[in-house]
Amino acid sequence: MRLINGDSLIELKKIESNLVDLVVTSPPYNKNYWIRNRSDFGKRIIKYDEYHDSLEPQEYIKQQKEILDELVRIIKPTGSIYYNHIDILHKHNTIHPSYVYDYNVKQVIVWDRGNTPKLDKSYFLPTTEWLFWIKKDWNSIPYFNKSLATHKKSIWRINKEKNNPHPAPFPEELVENIVKSSCPENGLILDCYNGSGTTAVVAQRNNMDYIGIDISEQYIQMTKDRI
C-alpha cells in the first residue's frame, strides 16, 4: 500500500501506463464557487484541509479532464474508473459534469443517499449522486463479476457515511460493491482523491494493493490511522 501526500495530477503523471486495475475516486465538486455569493455561504461551504474548491468553471473542467486523461492512461485495458460526481443546482439551473462524456462511459450508476442537507424549496430534494463507470477505450471490456456485488441494479440505495470527520467521505458499502464486482483478485486499486481513506480501508480488507494520493497531509495521516 502506497499513500502519497502530493498534488494528484503531478503524482498521476509518475505512474506507468496500463498498471492499475481499478480507480475509485471522487473529486471536490467545485461547489464553493457556485455558492460563494450566497448569504448563507458560511453554512453551505465545504471546508477541506488544503483545498478551497472554488475554481472558475472552465478551469475546473480543464483540471478534471487532465486528471481523467491520466486515469485512463494508467488503467489496464481491462480496468475501470468509477468517478463520483453530482449535479450542482444553481439559480434554477442544473450544472451537470458533462465533460465525462468525452470519455468512454460504460454505464452511469445512481447513488441514492436517501437524504440531503439541501432544503431549497424551489427544487425536489436532491438525494442522488452519479457514479460514472469509465473504461479505457471504445473496444475495451472491463473486468466485471456481478455475482459478487451486493447492489446489482443501476440504482444503489446506500446511506451517507456517518461519524467521519472528513467533509465528504465515501460510505464503505459503496466502495465495497465496486471493489468486489470490478477488481480481480489481488488487483491494484487507486484513489487520487484519497480523503479519509475509505477506498484504502476497503482495498486492504479485500487483500488488494492500493495507491492513495491526497494533497492534505492531515488526510493521509487520517488514512494511516484508519488502516
VOGU-3710 file (C-alpha; in Angstrom, 3 decimals, decimal comma):
1> mrlingdsli> 0,000/0,000/0,000  1,323/3,426/-1,003  -0,044/6,662/0,451  1,264/9,748/-1,331  0,968/13,288/0,021  1,013/15,441/-3,107  -0,832/17,046/-5,989  -2,970/14,424/-7,744  -2,108/15,429/-11,308  1,629/15,632/-10,657
11> elkkiesnlv> 1,683/12,267/-8,902  -0,507/10,528/-11,505  1,969/11,514/-14,229  4,620/9,470/-12,392  2,604/6,222/-12,615  3,287/3,928/-15,554  0,632/3,256/-18,172  -1,650/0,194/-18,070  -0,823/-0,587/-14,447  -3,991/-0,096/-12,376
21> dlvvtsppyn> -6,972/-2,477/-12,247  -9,497/-0,139/-10,655  -9,885/3,553/-9,841  -12,482/4,612/-7,284  -12,438/8,349/-6,716  -14,494/11,440/-6,008  -13,043/14,901/-6,686  -14,146/18,056/-4,915  -17,234/19,200/-6,814  -16,288/22,897/-7,138
31> knywirnrsd> -19,428/23,619/-5,171  -17,899/26,525/-3,267  -17,543/28,512/-6,495  -21,285/28,381/-7,133  -22,350/29,292/-3,614  -19,693/31,959/-2,952  -22,139/34,862/-3,240  -24,955/33,353/-1,204  -25,909/34,982/2,069  -25,706/31,562/3,772
41> fgkriikyde> -22,279/30,732/2,288  -20,844/30,083/5,743  -23,371/27,307/6,370  -23,087/25,674/2,934  -19,342/25,842/2,324  -17,412/22,563/2,165  -14,203/23,052/4,145  -11,338/20,838/3,003  -7,977/20,886/4,744  -5,771/22,087/1,855
51> yhdslepqey> -8,189/22,926/-0,965  -10,667/25,790/-1,423  -12,824/24,106/-4,116  -13,653/27,372/-5,868  -12,146/27,396/-9,366  -13,563/29,220/-12,349  -15,816/26,654/-14,110  -13,664/26,272/-17,230  -10,533/25,941/-15,104  -12,237/23,234/-13,050
61> ikqqkeilde> -13,299/21,319/-16,164  -9,746/21,576/-17,555  -8,350/20,282/-14,277  -10,728/17,338/-14,130  -10,151/16,359/-17,754  -6,406/16,368/-17,156  -6,983/14,061/-14,191  -9,250/11,773/-16,221  -6,741/11,681/-19,086  -4,137/10,344/-16,672
71> lvriikptgs> -6,540/7,865/-15,079  -7,470/6,445/-18,474  -3,789/6,166/-19,333  -2,826/4,263/-16,183  -5,663/1,721/-16,083  -5,252/-1,634/-17,798  -7,322/-2,467/-20,904  -9,489/-4,486/-18,505  -9,528/-1,706/-15,921  -12,336/0,539/-14,725
81> iyynhidilh> -12,692/4,060/-13,371  -15,597/4,833/-11,037  -15,798/8,620/-10,929  -18,247/10,062/-8,415  -19,781/13,485/-9,046  -23,006/15,458/-8,578  -25,271/17,967/-10,268  -24,884/21,499/-8,935  -28,237/23,284/-8,620  -27,656/26,997/-9,143
91> khntihpsyv> -30,152/29,808/-9,773  -32,795/27,452/-11,181  -30,292/25,652/-13,427  -28,591/22,258/-13,258  -24,836/22,174/-13,852  -24,051/18,601/-14,868  -20,462/17,238/-15,144  -20,986/16,690/-18,878  -17,229/16,619/-19,588  -17,226/12,947/-18,525
101> ydynvkqviv> -18,900/12,066/-21,825  -15,688/12,965/-23,637  -14,559/9,572/-22,298  -15,837/6,041/-22,795  -18,637/5,810/-20,247  -19,719/2,187/-19,896  -22,582/2,908/-17,509  -23,950/5,562/-15,172  -24,809/4,366/-11,675  -27,195/6,370/-9,497
111> wdrgntpkld> -26,190/6,570/-5,852  -29,306/7,287/-3,787  -28,068/8,674/-0,465  -31,567/8,716/0,989  -31,354/12,233/2,408  -29,789/15,618/1,770  -28,785/18,736/3,716  -30,034/20,860/0,790  -33,527/22,005/1,685  -34,082/24,572/-1,083
121> ksyflpttew> -37,838/24,998/-1,526  -37,544/25,561/-5,286  -36,292/22,020/-6,101  -37,243/18,408/-5,441  -34,850/17,214/-2,736  -31,570/16,186/-4,473  -30,721/12,900/-2,766  -28,725/11,326/-5,599  -25,165/11,425/-6,892  -23,575/9,897/-10,005
131> lfwikkdwns> -21,021/7,133/-10,395  -19,654/7,320/-13,927  -18,162/3,957/-14,883  -15,458/4,819/-17,417  -13,422/2,297/-19,399  -10,107/2,673/-21,212  -11,272/2,906/-24,807  -14,221/2,128/-27,059  -13,285/-1,524/-27,613  -12,043/-2,413/-24,133
141> ipyfnkslat> -14,023/-4,790/-21,912  -13,507/-4,120/-18,193  -13,237/-6,928/-15,677  -16,637/-7,406/-14,019  -18,228/-10,058/-11,815  -21,772/-9,011/-10,933  -22,328/-12,145/-8,874  -20,020/-10,730/-6,181  -21,888/-7,426/-5,934  -24,424/-6,740/-3,198
151> hkksiwrink> -26,117/-3,987/-5,207  -26,778/-5,470/-8,642  -29,043/-2,818/-10,176  -28,064/0,591/-11,521  -29,505/2,434/-8,522  -27,645/1,893/-5,260  -29,508/2,928/-2,120  -26,726/3,479/0,402  -26,858/5,959/3,262  -24,149/8,578/3,574
161> eknnphpapf> -21,181/7,892/5,837  -21,598/8,955/9,460  -19,059/9,601/12,214  -16,325/10,554/9,746  -14,569/13,916/10,227  -13,856/14,334/6,511  -16,364/16,729/4,870  -17,258/14,371/2,009  -16,487/10,712/2,798  -17,466/7,677/0,748
171> peelvenivk> -19,582/5,037/2,521  -17,600/1,817/2,833  -20,602/-0,112/1,484  -20,454/1,813/-1,790  -16,726/1,213/-2,310  -17,101/-2,432/-1,268  -19,668/-3,006/-4,007  -17,318/-1,572/-6,620  -14,232/-3,430/-5,408  -15,913/-6,828/-5,176
181> sscpenglil> -17,503/-6,591/-8,622  -14,879/-4,691/-10,605  -11,409/-5,635/-9,363  -9,782/-9,025/-9,966  -8,162/-10,963/-7,136  -5,010/-9,283/-5,784  -5,608/-6,302/-8,057  -4,273/-2,762/-7,758  -6,741/-0,029/-6,755  -6,096/3,720/-6,898
191> dcyngsgtta> -7,869/6,737/-5,428  -6,328/10,060/-6,478  -8,564/11,975/-4,053  -7,816/9,702/-1,128  -9,585/11,825/1,504  -10,193/9,967/4,752  -9,050/6,692/3,185  -12,294/4,751/2,750  -11,074/3,221/-0,520  -7,816/2,265/1,196
201> vvaqrnnmdy> -9,670/0,550/4,050  -11,846/-1,455/1,657  -8,864/-2,357/-0,543  -6,946/-3,648/2,465  -9,940/-5,625/3,702  -10,195/-7,340/0,313  -6,439/-8,085/0,070  -5,901/-5,638/-2,788  -2,866/-3,449/-3,383  -3,558/0,277/-3,178
211> igidiseqyi> -2,251/3,696/-4,173  -3,798/6,721/-2,486  -2,963/10,330/-3,339  -4,048/13,420/-1,424  -2,764/16,974/-1,192  -3,603/17,051/2,516  -1,049/15,650/4,935  -3,820/15,570/7,545  -5,986/13,287/5,405  -3,038/10,990/4,643
221> qmtkdri> -2,452/10,660/8,385  -6,164/10,045/8,897  -5,919/7,163/6,430  -2,879/5,689/8,205  -4,771/5,819/11,479  -7,752/4,005/9,949  -5,744/1,183/8,411
//
